[in-house]
Amino acid sequence: MKVLVTGGAGYIGSTTCSALEDAGHTPVVLDSLVMGAREFTQGRTFYEGDVADSALVRQIFAEHPDIQATLHFAARIVVPESVEQPGLYYRENVLASLSLFETLLDLGQSRVIFSSSASVYASPPDYRVTETSPMAPMSPYARTKQMVEDILSDLCTAAAQAGQPLRGIALRYFNPVGADPQGRSGPYLEDPSHLLGRLVSAARGSGEFSITGTDYPTRDGTGLRDYIHVWDLAQAHVAALENFDQAFERAREELGQEVNSLIINVGTGNGVTVRELVDAFSRISPQPLRVTEAPRRPGDNAGAYADIGRAQRWLDWSPQRTTDDALRTALDWAEQWNSRR
């Protein structure tokens, strides 16, 4: 199957492109390269531009009329930056996505898989969240994900009422870590904001690492997260693509009603605290880490871990790799990536 992959030059998007190719599919990449890496587009059909550029999106579909689905990854993703520049995030995440979806609808496209986030959830007392758990997005970034989910759902509902075929699946990611096991892509930002990226930078640099937030009501005071190997996450997208129609049939049977958009958690189903991840990374770090503590970052919360029952039942998907696997691939990738610079 040929698919449009927006943000296909980014960390998760490029890894998913590799997983799609391994499964026999053909990705067509659309990326502005504002955040993405041109290197990750090599050997693939690539269009440089913005998802809000309706003329460009129409050109892509005119030149590739056999595209059968869109995987929408393109977004700004840095939580602290979203707190400092909320307008940028609402414009580039929400308004651009609305433009893309309306263009797809006008083109008669029927399948959209949206890259959402578990940051939309509140932190429940037991930290386990299902897709119906209360939401409390604590940053503009998280709120953009909730808004785009709602937009996609409303457009799909209206499309169904008008006899149009558009349906959407929003995959709520938990915390992607690691790299493509074959070394084709991985984290690449010079100044990573996510936890594992900062750990790798510390291990390859000064050895100094700061845990931000140690007063959460968790078992050791640090935030609790569900760290999923990025390759497992990529495989979840392949499963969503290949089981797209079946997922809606299974959801209808389970929920007892017709649905036009689905929300599905993608994680490991296990919670790991920040301190536990730091300790695990320290055991394989190429140099000892000097760990300090710092206050919470704006927009962070205590965290949560995923109930992945829907993904298992509706997509026939389960994670296959461990956190330790992810840590090792991250270090291997960092050595490989930095040798190219």
Summary of the structure (lengths in Angstrom):
residues: 341
radius of gyration: 19.3
end to end distance: 34.2
largest distance: 60.9
contacts: 1210
relative contact order: 0.15
helix: 44%
strand: 20%
